[in-house]
Amino acid sequence: MVGTVVSDRMEKTVVVVVQRLVKHRLYQKYTRQRARYKAHDEKKECRIGDRVLLMETRPLSREKRWRVKQILEKGQ
């Protein structure tokens, strides 16, 4: 899953927003849906605006089930 980092304030945790297009069943129009995931960032390399690749993992805390696998591009 690929998303954008929107928060890096927590210790070894980043919040990533993942957007996807979903087609409406009746009207056939595409709408954007977004979901926020908390992901583990062991080396604390991610910053706000970075595009990252997420990997599913075992539960690390109550809300953390994802890990940052790779930083695809740095933010501004």
C-alpha positions, 0 to 999 in steps of 0.5 A: 500500500502506498500513502503520504505521511501526514504526521510524524510527531509520535515516537517511531510512529507515523500517520499515513493517508492512503487514497483510492478510487472507488466506483459507485455501483449505480451511477458509475462515478468514481469517488476518492476514499481515504484511510489513515493508518498508523505505521511503525518507523523504526529508524525515524526517517519519515517526514511529513509529505513523504510517499511511503510503501507500507507492509502489513505486520503483526499487531505492534500496539492497539492501532498499529498493524503496518510498518514502513517498508520503503520511502519512495520519494521525499516531501518538500 
